[in-house]
């Protein structure tokens, strides 16, 4: 299993950041790699809420659901299906108040498909592309949260 860790400090309230991350239909507003994010469950948020995400490239997509939901403390999304050569992907968030700002930490864990070939692909490109995508996501979240600072 591969692990990628990222963090960013955002000048917005924890409640606002939490609301952005847990609104399943909002992802396309701040993640520049996403074309559309749509709700695919009866639950709009909370445990079991699901979304389908269409990537900007027009060919890739993924479905995910919330598996950990502890307001303003911990949040985890688990991929349930995707077009990428990965399986078992989950990304977990934790939050730390730093003065008037919030440090948002993400740990992404995943397993690649295709055995040895998948591991080679991971070391050559999947890990780098995933990390670059997360950094774009975090930058977008920061800009959006600081601009809107919704509570």
N, CA, C and O of each residue as an XYZ file, in Angstrom:
604
protein
N       0.841     -1.181      0.000
C       0.000      0.000      0.000
C       0.885      1.243      0.000
O       1.845      1.326      0.767
N       0.566      2.198     -0.852
C       1.321      3.450     -0.943
C       0.625      4.517     -0.102
O      -0.592      4.488      0.081
N       1.409      5.447      0.400
C       0.890      6.545      1.214
C       1.458      7.862      0.708
O       2.654      7.978      0.444
N       0.591      8.842      0.579
C       1.003     10.203      0.211
C       0.430     11.140      1.271
O      -0.762     11.092      1.575
N       1.292     11.994      1.832
C       0.853     12.946      2.862
C       1.035     14.370      2.350
O       2.049     14.708      1.739
N       0.032     15.187      2.615
C       0.081     16.605      2.259
C      -0.607     17.407      3.344
O      -1.445     16.887      4.081
N      -0.244     18.685      3.438
C      -0.930     19.576      4.365
C      -0.869     20.996      3.823
O      -0.010     21.338      3.011
N      -1.806     21.812      4.297
C      -1.846     23.221      3.900
C      -2.460     24.011      5.054
O      -3.307     23.499      5.786
N      -2.032     25.241      5.207
C      -2.597     26.131      6.214
C      -3.520     27.109      5.510
O      -3.143     27.750      4.529
N      -4.747     27.215      6.033
C      -5.786     28.031      5.410
C      -6.255     29.099      6.390
O      -6.492     28.819      7.566
N      -6.384     30.308      5.899
C      -6.846     31.428      6.707
C      -8.373     31.529      6.603
O      -8.912     32.437      5.971
N      -9.043     30.578      7.236
C     -10.511     30.519      7.265
C     -10.897     29.733      8.507
O     -10.057     29.077      9.124
N     -12.166     29.802      8.867
C     -12.609     29.078     10.058
C     -12.625     27.568      9.788
O     -12.810     27.131      8.652
N     -12.432     26.797     10.833
C     -12.492     25.338     10.724
C     -13.871     24.912     10.231
O     -13.988     23.993      9.420
N     -14.895     25.568     10.713
C     -16.259     25.227     10.312
C     -16.457     25.439      8.811
O     -17.104     24.633      8.144
N     -15.901     26.521      8.292
C     -16.016     26.806      6.864
C     -15.295     25.746      6.036
O     -15.842     25.237      5.057
N     -14.085     25.420      6.424
C     -13.313     24.396      5.713
C     -14.045     23.057      5.768
O     -14.159     22.365      4.756
N     -14.537     22.700      6.942
C     -15.296     21.463      7.105
C     -16.510     21.443      6.171
O     -16.780     20.437      5.516
N     -17.239     22.561      6.117
C     -18.428     22.638      5.256
C     -18.062     22.456      3.785
O     -18.798     21.806      3.043
N     -16.947     23.014      3.361
C     -16.514     22.843      1.973
C     -16.175     21.380      1.689
O     -16.609     20.820      0.683
N     -15.403     20.770      2.575
C     -14.954     19.392      2.344
C     -16.084     18.373      2.425
O     -16.004     17.311      1.806
N     -17.130     18.682      3.177
C     -18.210     17.706      3.359
C     -19.423     17.969      2.473
O     -20.379     17.194      2.493
N     -19.398     19.048      1.696
C     -20.456     19.305      0.718
C     -20.048     18.566     -0.560
O     -19.201     19.050     -1.310
N     -20.635     17.419     -0.805
C     -20.199     16.539     -1.886
C     -20.363     17.131     -3.281
O     -19.677     16.712     -4.213
N     -21.255     18.088     -3.433
C     -21.477     18.687     -4.748
C     -20.607     19.912     -5.001
O     -20.711     20.525     -6.063
N     -19.761     20.278     -4.059
C     -18.973     21.512     -4.145
C     -17.567     21.307     -4.704
O     -16.904     22.288     -5.041
N     -17.095     20.083     -4.812
C     -15.707     19.808     -5.186
C     -15.284     20.508     -6.475
O     -14.165     21.015     -6.563
N     -16.162     20.541     -7.472
C     -15.792     21.166     -8.754
C     -15.640     22.683     -8.653
O     -15.133     23.309     -9.584
N     -16.063     23.280     -7.554
C     -15.913     24.724     -7.373
C     -14.491     25.104     -6.966
O     -14.055     26.229     -7.211
N     -13.764     24.166     -6.342
C     -12.425     24.525     -5.872
C     -11.305     23.588     -6.328
O     -10.133     23.943     -6.200
N     -11.624     22.421     -6.849
C     -10.575     21.525     -7.336
C     -10.422     21.728     -8.846
O     -11.305     21.346     -9.614
N      -9.304     22.330     -9.275
C      -9.134     22.640    -10.698
C      -8.977     21.421    -11.602
O      -8.955     21.571    -12.824
N      -8.866     20.216    -11.034
C      -8.749     19.008    -11.851
C     -10.105     18.335    -12.074
O     -10.198     17.336    -12.786
N     -11.157     18.889    -11.460
C     -12.486     18.279    -11.505
C     -13.420     19.082    -12.402
O     -13.513     20.305    -12.297
N     -14.113     18.361    -13.289
C     -15.107     18.991    -14.162
C     -16.451     19.112    -13.459
O     -17.085     20.166    -13.485
N     -16.891     17.991    -12.812
C     -18.192     17.982    -12.150
C     -18.200     16.979    -11.006
O     -17.628     15.893    -11.098
N     -18.858     17.373     -9.938
C     -19.043     16.503     -8.783
C     -20.539     16.438     -8.511
O     -21.195     17.463     -8.320
N     -21.077     15.200     -8.496
C     -22.519     15.070     -8.301
C     -22.851     14.049     -7.222
O     -22.187     13.022     -7.084
N     -23.871     14.352     -6.479
C     -24.363     13.490     -5.416
C     -24.994     12.242     -6.029
O     -25.776     12.350     -6.973
N     -24.663     11.055     -5.503
C     -25.272      9.816     -6.009
C     -25.898      8.995     -4.889
O     -26.158      7.803     -5.055
N     -26.138      9.636     -3.750
C     -26.801      8.957     -2.636
C     -27.927      9.837     -2.120
O     -27.986     11.031     -2.417
N     -28.816      9.236     -1.348
C     -29.903     10.008     -0.739
C     -29.333     10.971      0.309
O     -29.847     12.074      0.499
N     -28.259     10.534      0.986
C     -27.619     11.385      1.995
C     -26.812     12.474      1.304
O     -26.027     12.185      0.401
N     -26.998     13.720      1.718
C     -26.240     14.824      1.125
C     -24.857     14.947      1.750
O     -23.924     15.423      1.103
N     -24.718     14.521      2.998
C     -23.444     14.565      3.696
C     -23.504     13.572      4.851
O     -24.558     13.006      5.137
N     -22.386     13.368      5.503
C     -22.346     12.429      6.614
C     -21.966     11.030      6.175
O     -21.715     10.786      4.995
N     -21.924     10.117      7.123
C     -21.540      8.729      6.841
C     -22.390      8.141      5.725
O     -23.616      8.243      5.739
N     -21.724      7.529      4.766
C     -22.415      6.860      3.679
C     -22.775      7.738      2.496
O     -23.176      7.225      1.452
N     -22.642      9.061      2.634
C     -22.942      9.952      1.508
C     -21.951      9.658      0.379
O     -20.763      9.442      0.623
N     -22.460      9.653     -0.871
C     -21.639      9.262     -2.024
C     -21.705     10.319     -3.124
O     -22.704     11.018     -3.293
N     -20.592     10.407     -3.868
C     -20.557     11.288     -5.036
C     -19.822     10.625     -6.181
O     -18.996      9.732     -5.989
N     -20.148     11.090     -7.385
C     -19.423     10.715     -8.593
C     -18.682     11.961     -9.035
O     -19.257     13.048     -9.106
N     -17.394     11.795     -9.333
C     -16.553     12.909     -9.733
C     -16.037     12.650    -11.142
O     -15.420     11.620    -11.414
N     -16.301     13.608    -12.038
C     -15.823     13.551    -13.415
C     -14.621     14.484    -13.516
O     -14.709     15.663    -13.171
N     -13.508     13.952    -13.987
C     -12.280     14.726    -14.063
C     -12.298     15.649    -15.284
O     -13.009     15.399    -16.257
N     -11.511     16.708    -15.214
C     -11.447     17.717    -16.266
C     -10.953     17.142    -17.593
O     -11.286     17.661    -18.658
N     -10.157     16.066    -17.531
C      -9.624     15.476    -18.769
C     -10.708     14.840    -19.642
O     -10.453     14.488    -20.794
N     -11.930     14.693    -19.085
C     -13.047     14.162    -19.855
C     -13.112     12.653    -19.964
O     -14.098     12.125    -20.478
N     -12.097     11.940    -19.500
C     -12.130     10.481    -19.597
C     -12.072      9.783    -18.243
O     -12.574      8.666    -18.116
N     -11.490     10.393    -17.249
C     -11.371      9.751    -15.939
C     -12.474     10.194    -14.992
O     -13.011     11.295    -15.108
N     -12.800      9.311    -14.051
C     -13.867      9.536    -13.092
C     -13.615      8.668    -11.866
O     -12.825      7.725    -11.915
N     -14.285      8.989    -10.777
C     -14.276      8.115     -9.610
C     -15.539      8.328     -8.787
O     -16.139      9.402     -8.808
N     -15.929      7.282     -8.059
C     -17.023      7.329     -7.097
C     -16.405      7.160     -5.721
O     -15.475      6.374     -5.538
N     -16.929      7.906     -4.751
C     -16.409      7.780     -3.398
C     -17.514      8.030     -2.391
O     -18.535      8.649     -2.689
N     -17.273      7.523     -1.178
C     -18.242      7.731     -0.104
C     -17.508      8.118      1.172
O     -16.328      7.819      1.355
N     -18.246      8.792      2.046
C     -17.696      9.185      3.344
C     -17.769      7.986      4.283
O     -18.836      7.407      4.485
N     -16.615      7.618      4.860
C     -16.565      6.480      5.783
C     -16.213      6.891      7.211
O     -16.434      6.120      8.144
N     -15.675      8.084      7.393
C     -15.432      8.648      8.732
C     -15.949     10.075      8.697
O     -15.614     10.843      7.796
N     -16.773     10.429      9.689
C     -17.392     11.755      9.728
C     -17.492     12.202     11.176
O     -18.480     11.921     11.854
N     -16.471     12.895     11.643
C     -16.448     13.455     12.995
C     -16.308     14.965     12.832
O     -15.197     15.463     12.651
N     -17.422     15.707     12.893
C     -17.416     17.130     12.571
C     -16.249     17.916     13.170
O     -15.989     17.885     14.373
N     -15.559     18.621     12.268
C     -14.422     19.482     12.593
C     -13.228     18.740     13.195
O     -12.315     19.369     13.729
N     -13.227     17.409     13.114
C     -12.133     16.606     13.666
C     -11.505     15.670     12.646
O     -10.297     15.718     12.411
N     -12.326     14.818     12.040
C     -11.798     13.783     11.140
C     -12.802     13.477     10.041
O     -14.012     13.433     10.264
N     -12.256     13.266      8.839
C     -13.081     12.980      7.670
C     -12.308     12.022      6.773
O     -11.120     12.221      6.518
N     -12.987     10.983      6.295
C     -12.357     10.050      5.363
C     -13.309      9.745      4.222
O     -14.494      9.481      4.420
N     -12.748      9.791      3.017
C     -13.442      9.363      1.809
C     -12.795      8.065      1.338
O     -11.572      7.930      1.372
N     -13.617      7.107      0.896
C     -13.153      5.831      0.361
C     -13.638      5.722     -1.081
O     -14.832      5.869     -1.346
N     -12.722      5.465     -2.016
C     -13.135      5.238     -3.394
C     -13.872      3.910     -3.477
O     -13.442      2.912     -2.899
N     -14.987      3.909     -4.202
C     -15.756      2.676     -4.376
C     -15.627      2.150     -5.803
O     -15.848      0.965     -6.054
N     -15.268      3.035     -6.743
C     -15.068      2.642     -8.135
C     -14.332      3.779     -8.825
O     -14.476      4.939     -8.439
N     -13.537      3.449     -9.854
C     -12.821      4.513    -10.564
C     -12.253      4.000    -11.884
O     -12.194      2.796    -12.133
N     -11.840      4.942    -12.716
C     -11.227      4.607    -13.995
C      -9.706      4.553    -13.902
O      -9.042      4.203    -14.877
N      -9.156      4.887    -12.770
C      -7.704      4.905    -12.570
C      -7.169      3.500    -12.274
O      -7.937      2.633    -11.856
N      -5.879      3.259    -12.480
C      -5.300      1.935    -12.192
C      -4.976      1.741    -10.707
O      -3.895      1.279    -10.342
N      -5.954      2.111     -9.860
C      -5.764      1.973     -8.415
C      -6.985      1.313     -7.801
O      -8.060      1.276     -8.400
N      -6.802      0.798     -6.610
C      -7.907      0.207     -5.853
C      -7.661      0.481     -4.375
O      -6.539      0.767     -3.957
N      -8.716      0.390     -3.607
C      -8.567      0.550     -2.169
C      -8.089      1.921     -1.732
O      -7.473      2.046     -0.674
N      -8.356      2.947     -2.514
C      -7.884      4.280     -2.159
C      -8.792      4.923     -1.124
O     -10.018      4.885     -1.234
N      -8.165      5.511     -0.123
C      -8.908      6.339      0.821
C      -8.063      7.558      1.155
O      -6.836      7.483      1.208
N      -8.733      8.677      1.379
C      -8.018      9.870      1.812
C      -8.690     10.401      3.062
O      -9.903     10.604      3.113
N      -7.848     10.620      4.079
C      -8.320     11.039      5.392
C      -7.811     12.428      5.707
O      -6.684     12.787      5.368
N      -8.659     13.204      6.363
C      -8.322     14.577      6.729
C      -8.344     14.733      8.240
O      -9.180     14.154      8.933
N      -7.399     15.535      8.732
C      -7.410     15.958     10.125
C      -7.146     17.460     10.126
O      -6.658     18.019      9.144
N      -7.475     18.100     11.239
C      -7.452     19.556     11.301
C      -6.774     20.011     12.589
O      -6.935     19.398     13.644
N      -6.017     21.091     12.482
C      -5.329     21.647     13.645
C      -5.422     23.167     13.577
O      -4.978     23.783     12.608
N      -6.004     23.768     14.617
C      -6.077     25.226     14.661
C      -4.697     25.771     14.989
O      -4.033     25.304     15.915
N      -4.277     26.766     14.217
C      -2.991     27.435     14.417
C      -3.295     28.937     14.428
O      -3.328     29.579     13.377
N      -3.516     29.490     15.626
C      -3.938     30.890     15.716
C      -5.291     31.058     15.059
O      -6.244     30.365     15.414
N      -5.388     31.983     14.092
C      -6.641     32.214     13.361
C      -6.721     31.378     12.093
O      -7.641     31.545     11.292
N      -5.769     30.488     11.911
C      -5.737     29.660     10.713
C      -5.973     28.193     11.078
O      -6.010     27.819     12.251
N      -6.128     27.389     10.047
C      -6.339     25.952     10.238
C      -5.367     25.194      9.342
O      -5.284     25.443      8.139
N      -4.640     24.270      9.945
C      -3.782     23.388      9.167
C      -4.609     22.151      8.826
O      -5.096     21.450      9.713
N      -4.760     21.896      7.527
C      -5.510     20.737      7.055
C      -4.491     19.712      6.569
O      -3.656     20.002      5.711
N      -4.575     18.518      7.129
C      -3.654     17.446      6.751
C      -4.438     16.350      6.041
O      -5.547     15.995      6.441
N      -3.838     15.824      4.981
C      -4.456     14.719      4.261
C      -3.463     13.570      4.157
O      -2.294     13.765      3.825
N      -3.944     12.386      4.444
C      -3.173     11.167      4.226
C      -3.962     10.330      3.226
O      -5.107      9.952      3.477
N      -3.328     10.048      2.084
C      -3.969      9.226      1.064
C      -3.246      7.888      1.005
O      -2.023      7.834      0.875
N      -4.007      6.824      1.102
C      -3.458      5.471      1.019
C      -4.151      4.756     -0.129
O      -5.365      4.861     -0.304
N      -3.361      4.026     -0.907
C      -3.940      3.332     -2.055
C      -3.075      2.133     -2.436
O      -1.913      2.021     -2.045
N      -3.682      1.254     -3.203
C      -2.995      0.109     -3.784
C      -3.198      0.192     -5.295
O      -4.292      0.501     -5.767
N      -2.150     -0.081     -6.036
C      -2.268     -0.046     -7.491
C      -2.763     -1.392     -8.012
O      -2.521     -2.435     -7.404
N      -3.455     -1.352     -9.139
C      -3.883     -2.571     -9.823
C      -2.706     -3.105    -10.634
O      -1.680     -2.433    -10.743
N      -2.834     -4.260    -11.184
C      -1.897     -4.864    -12.138
C      -0.591     -5.358    -11.516
O       0.428     -5.429    -12.203
N      -0.607     -5.699    -10.229
C       0.554     -6.337     -9.604
C       1.865     -5.604     -9.766
O       1.971     -4.415     -9.466
N       2.884     -6.344    -10.256
C       4.220     -5.780    -10.417
C       4.246     -4.628    -11.418
O       4.924     -3.624    -11.202
N       3.511     -4.778    -12.504
C       3.441     -3.705    -13.501
C       2.851     -2.443    -12.865
O       3.336     -1.339    -13.114
N       1.820     -2.600    -12.057
C       1.201     -1.474    -11.369
C       2.174     -0.780    -10.429
O       2.208      0.447    -10.348
N       2.967     -1.580     -9.717
C       3.965     -0.999     -8.804
C       5.009     -0.200     -9.576
O       5.466      0.846     -9.114
N       5.378     -0.688    -10.731
C       6.329      0.038    -11.576
C       5.697      1.345    -12.066
O       6.334      2.397    -12.021
N       4.457      1.277    -12.530
C       3.741      2.477    -12.964
C       3.624      3.481    -11.823
O       3.746      4.688    -12.032
N       3.386      2.968    -10.607
C       3.269      3.838     -9.442
C       4.582      4.587     -9.201
O       4.586      5.798     -8.983
N       5.678      3.861     -9.241
C       6.966      4.513     -8.977
C       7.369      5.472    -10.089
O       8.069      6.452     -9.834
N       6.935      5.203    -11.323
C       7.305      6.065    -12.449
C       6.393      7.280    -12.613
O       6.859      8.363    -12.965
N       5.073      7.099    -12.355
C       4.186      8.226    -12.633
C       2.968      8.378    -11.741
O       2.599      9.512    -11.438
N       2.325      7.313    -11.303
C       1.069      7.443    -10.564
C       1.254      8.272     -9.295
O       0.472      9.187     -9.035
N       2.264      7.965     -8.515
C       2.506      8.683     -7.260
C       2.739     10.169     -7.532
O       2.171     11.016     -6.842
N       3.561     10.493     -8.520
C       3.872     11.897     -8.838
C       2.619     12.631     -9.311
O       2.357     13.757     -8.888
N       1.848     11.990    -10.191
C       0.630     12.620    -10.692
C      -0.395     12.801     -9.571
O      -1.062     13.834     -9.498
N      -0.519     11.807     -8.708
C      -1.468     11.903     -7.595
C      -1.076     13.028     -6.649
O      -1.921     13.821     -6.234
N       0.207     13.096     -6.311
C       0.684     14.140     -5.405
C       0.475     15.524     -6.021
O       0.061     16.451     -5.325
N       0.753     15.672     -7.308
C       0.545     16.960     -7.989
C      -0.940     17.334     -7.978
O      -1.285     18.500     -7.783
N      -1.814     16.352     -8.185
C      -3.259     16.598     -8.156
C      -3.736     17.030     -6.776
O      -4.579     17.918     -6.655
N      -3.195     16.400     -5.735
C      -3.566     16.773     -4.366
C      -3.117     18.201     -4.073
O      -3.853     18.967     -3.450
N      -1.929     18.558     -4.513
C      -1.433     19.922     -4.290
C      -2.327     20.948     -4.996
O      -2.591     22.014     -4.441
N      -2.793     20.644     -6.203
C      -3.721     21.538     -6.904
C      -5.048     21.625     -6.144
O      -5.611     22.709     -5.990
N      -5.539     20.482     -5.673
C      -6.768     20.429     -4.876
C      -6.629     21.302     -3.633
O      -7.512     22.108     -3.341
N      -5.521     21.146     -2.896
C      -5.305     21.921     -1.673
C      -5.200     23.417     -1.960
O      -5.742     24.229     -1.210
N      -4.516     23.787     -3.028
C      -4.410     25.207     -3.392
C      -5.790     25.773     -3.717
O      -6.128     26.882     -3.303
N      -6.584     25.002     -4.461
C      -7.942     25.427     -4.783
C      -8.809     25.549     -3.544
O      -9.569     26.508     -3.412
N      -8.703     24.583     -2.627
C      -9.462     24.631     -1.378
C      -9.086     25.876     -0.583
O      -9.960     26.575     -0.070
N      -7.805     26.150     -0.480
C      -7.322     27.322      0.259
C      -7.902     28.611     -0.333
O      -8.461     29.433      0.392
N      -7.768     28.782     -1.644
C      -8.266     29.995     -2.296
C      -9.781     30.135     -2.116
O     -10.275     31.218     -1.805
N     -10.502     29.051     -2.310
C     -11.963     29.079     -2.201
C     -12.414     29.350     -0.766
O     -13.298     30.174     -0.531
N     -11.798     28.649      0.195
C     -12.189     28.811      1.598
C     -11.872     30.214      2.098
O     -12.656     30.800      2.845
N     -10.735     30.751      1.695
C     -10.360     32.092      2.140
C     -11.249     33.150      1.490
O     -11.509     34.196      2.085
N     -11.711     32.882      0.280
C     -12.580     33.834     -0.423
C     -14.002     33.802      0.130
O     -14.625     34.851      0.294
N     -14.518     32.616      0.418
C     -15.905     32.488      0.826
C     -16.071     32.450      2.345
O     -17.010     33.036      2.883
N     -15.165     31.762      3.031
C     -15.187     31.610      4.504
C     -16.602     31.412      5.042
O     -17.034     32.102      5.966
N     -17.316     30.450      4.443
C     -18.670     30.125      4.869
C     -18.673     29.427      6.211
O     -17.788     28.621      6.499
N     -19.658     29.730      7.028
C     -19.792     29.050      8.323
C     -21.079     28.274      8.331
O     -21.401     27.622      9.324
